Amino acid sequence: MGRADADELISNAMGFIGVAYRFGGTSPTGFDCSGFMQYVFRKAFAVNLPRTSAAQASVGSYVSRSELRPGDMVFFRTHGSRISHVGMYIGNDRFIHAPRTGKRIEITSLSSKYWNARYATARRVKRNNAQNYIRN
């Protein structure tokens, strides 16, 4: 993804810093992690991502952790072996995400003990590949 596209995604995402986490939330009144990614990608790229983080982990192209670029989606296993959390890489080893009930959208280090241990994979969705990805 080009720098301008990444900047657009990140700018959209950063506008929601401080918005409350809401389980099942898909709007600026409250987001869960996958609802947040779904909203930001729809707003910036007109891409319709699937609803769950596990389903979102199958769209776009695989990116190794060492090749992460701003705008890539990063996925985590927070509940056993299945992918259950997603955020957006923003550069400098940081990602923006909607963490959990009681928290707000925030920026976190990928290298923090908790997130580093649960990192699963990353995906890159490009604007010019903007097919309708919904496959639930």
C-alpha positions in Angstrom: 0.0 0.0 0.0 1.3 3.4 -0.8 2.2 6.0 1.7 -0.8 8.3 0.9 -3.2 5.4 1.3 -1.6 4.4 4.6 -1.8 8.0 5.8 -5.5 8.2 4.9 -6.2 5.0 6.8 -4.2 6.0 9.9 -5.7 9.5 9.9 -9.2 8.1 9.9 -8.3 5.6 12.7 -6.6 8.3 14.8 -9.7 10.4 14.7 -11.3 7.8 17.0 -8.7 7.8 19.8 -10.6 7.8 23.1 -13.9 6.4 21.7 -15.2 3.7 24.1 -15.0 0.0 23.4 -18.4 -1.5 22.9 -18.9 -5.2 22.4 -20.5 -5.7 18.9 -19.9 -1.9 18.2 -19.6 -0.8 14.6 -20.0 2.9 14.8 -18.3 6.0 16.3 -20.6 5.7 19.3 -18.6 2.6 20.3 -16.5 0.0 18.5 -15.2 -3.5 19.1 -11.9 -4.3 17.5 -13.2 -5.8 14.2 -16.0 -3.2 14.0 -13.3 -0.5 14.3 -11.3 -1.9 11.4 -14.4 -2.5 9.3 -15.5 1.1 9.8 -12.1 2.7 9.1 -11.5 0.6 5.9 -15.0 1.3 4.6 -14.6 5.0 5.2 -11.1 5.3 3.8 -11.1 2.7 1.0 -14.8 1.8 0.4 -13.7 -1.8 1.3 -16.3 -4.0 3.1 -14.3 -6.2 5.5 -15.9 -9.2 7.1 -17.4 -8.6 10.6 -15.1 -10.7 12.8 -11.4 -10.5 13.4 -11.0 -14.2 12.4 -12.7 -13.6 9.1 -10.7 -10.3 8.5 -7.5 -12.3 8.9 -8.3 -14.1 5.6 -8.5 -10.9 3.4 -5.8 -9.1 1.6 -2.3 -10.5 1.5 -0.1 -12.0 4.2 2.6 -9.8 5.6 5.4 -11.0 7.8 6.0 -9.2 11.0 9.4 -7.9 9.8 7.7 -6.4 6.7 4.9 -4.6 8.5 4.0 -1.2 7.1 1.6 1.5 8.4 -2.0 0.6 7.5 -1.5 -3.2 7.8 -3.9 -5.1 10.0 -2.3 -7.0 12.8 -4.1 -10.0 14.4 -3.8 -11.6 17.8 -4.8 -14.8 19.6 -6.2 -13.4 22.9 -8.5 -16.4 23.6 -6.7 -19.7 23.0 -5.6 -20.7 19.5 -8.1 -18.7 17.4 -7.6 -15.2 16.1 -9.8 -13.0 18.3 -8.4 -9.5 18.1 -7.3 -7.0 15.4 -5.7 -3.6 15.2 -3.9 -1.4 12.6 -0.2 -1.0 12.5 0.8 2.7 12.5 4.6 2.4 12.4 7.4 2.5 15.0 6.2 -0.8 16.5 2.8 0.6 17.5 -0.8 -0.2 16.6 -4.2 1.4 17.2 -7.0 -0.8 18.4 -10.2 -1.1 20.4 -8.9 -3.2 23.3 -11.8 -4.5 25.4 -14.8 -3.6 27.6 -14.0 -0.8 29.9 -11.2 0.6 27.7 -11.1 3.1 24.8 -9.4 3.1 21.4 -5.7 3.5 22.1 -2.2 3.1 20.7 -0.2 0.3 22.1 3.3 -1.2 21.5 3.4 -4.5 19.6 6.4 -5.4 21.7 4.5 -5.1 25.0 4.7 -8.4 26.9 0.9 -9.1 26.5 0.6 -8.3 22.8 3.9 -9.7 21.7 3.1 -13.1 23.2 -0.3 -13.1 21.4 0.7 -11.8 18.0 -0.6 -14.1 15.2 -0.3 -12.6 11.7 -0.8 -9.5 9.6 -2.6 -8.7 6.4 -2.4 -5.9 3.9 -5.5 -4.6 2.0 -4.8 -2.3 -0.9 -7.2 0.3 -2.2 -6.8 -0.9 -5.8 -7.8 -4.4 -4.7 -11.0 -3.1 -3.1 -13.3 -6.0 -3.9 -16.2 -6.7 -1.6 -14.5 -9.0 1.0 -17.5 -9.9 3.0 -17.5 -13.7 3.4 -19.2 -14.6 6.7 
